[in-house]
Amino acid sequence: MGWRTAAVAAVLCTSAVGTSAFAAEASSSSPSSSYGFAPDARPIEGATQPTEAETLQPGGSYRSSLPRAATRYYRLELDADSNAYVSATAVPRTDDKLSLSDGLKVSVRTPDGHSCSTQTARFGASGSPHPITASGARTTSPRTPLCTDGGTYYVVVERVGTADSPGGDWDLELTAATEPGLRQTGEATAPRSWDSATPAPPTGEARSRPGGPGFAAAASLGPGVWRTGLSPGQTLFYRVPVDWGQQLSATAELDPAAGDARGYTADALDLTLYNPVRAPVEDTDRGYDGSRRAAALAPVPPVDYRNRYTGIPRVKGMRFAGSYFLAVHLSAAVADDFGDGPFGLILRVRIKGAAQDGPGYAGQSVPRNLFQVSPRERATGVDVGSGSGDTAMRALAVGGIGAGTVLLAVLGGWTLTARRRAAVQMRARAQNPTA
């Protein structure tokens, strides 16, 4: 009996680790917590002049800050063959007073000041403090001939909006990545057509899945229906693997408020889709009056390398395979009329289409495999999101692959041992029937 006791202890310990991690994830997403920066983010100070800028290395995560009415510069050293992408996530203080015009602007420029790309993200009409992300790019496309040379480029991060905004310094998380060229160049035109009809959201019983507090700690999701709690002022992040040729759709639903509270909050529920380099693809928001509300992303095309050749942002953003991100924010103003929550949140995620071959990169991305969906991610998306299997197996899938593997190994050991004992007893009875 000793081996069985030890095995049970091993299973319980492993399950406890998974449960603790699950609980920690839920705890880290509490309203009182700040944005979940990447644990390996290196501190970097933005320069006030381009010539003093520090270098962002592709594949790295960095932590910086952005004072009020400030502009900060960072450096990129790039070759002439790879596309480069940067993102900046601004995290205001929870007590900041923000206006409709307040936001974050990210540009990539050549040393002589030519702009390769510019993007601005804003907080929205609610003015609720929450993480927002803007991105920039230096591509080797002939359409941007002044940005195709190798050498030094500058990332410019600015606060935009009301000049006398009382908000303090914003924390920043910065990332940089590169995409290799193709082995063989193809047609440099976007797909002419794709299914733009709004798909029906998936139905079925919702399974619990707490979100993460930031991109680095985003909880993984497959297709299906998922439930968690969301409090006013809180933002949750999820990671959804989407392969070449697949089409993603998502809807966020907020449960009715408890009791008979009345009121209305504009832009209360916000849902934003980001691609693997954290560039915003599509966002939507809904007001809240205490009744059930749903925010659905507008249809986006299947993932295709050629989507980059269009001028439509939500099509252009679907240019890579890899992990896409869903960020869900509930305005802090919801608490004024409907209480501190948490409110029930349901996410409905659909992945349409079979995975296809990629475009044939000539090298590796930095960080490695950024534009790929791994076999494990494919398996997790199918196993966790398909709704197949019994309750215990679904719990294991959500709780963690490791705990499930150990448990299956132990159960297999029990089964094998039981069969061996039965075989020994049968042979003993055959040799000694009266035993």
Order of alpha helices (4+ residues) and beta strands (2+ residues): alpha-beta-beta-beta-beta-beta-beta-beta-beta-beta-beta-beta-beta-beta-beta-beta-beta-beta-alpha-beta-alpha-beta-alpha-alpha-alpha
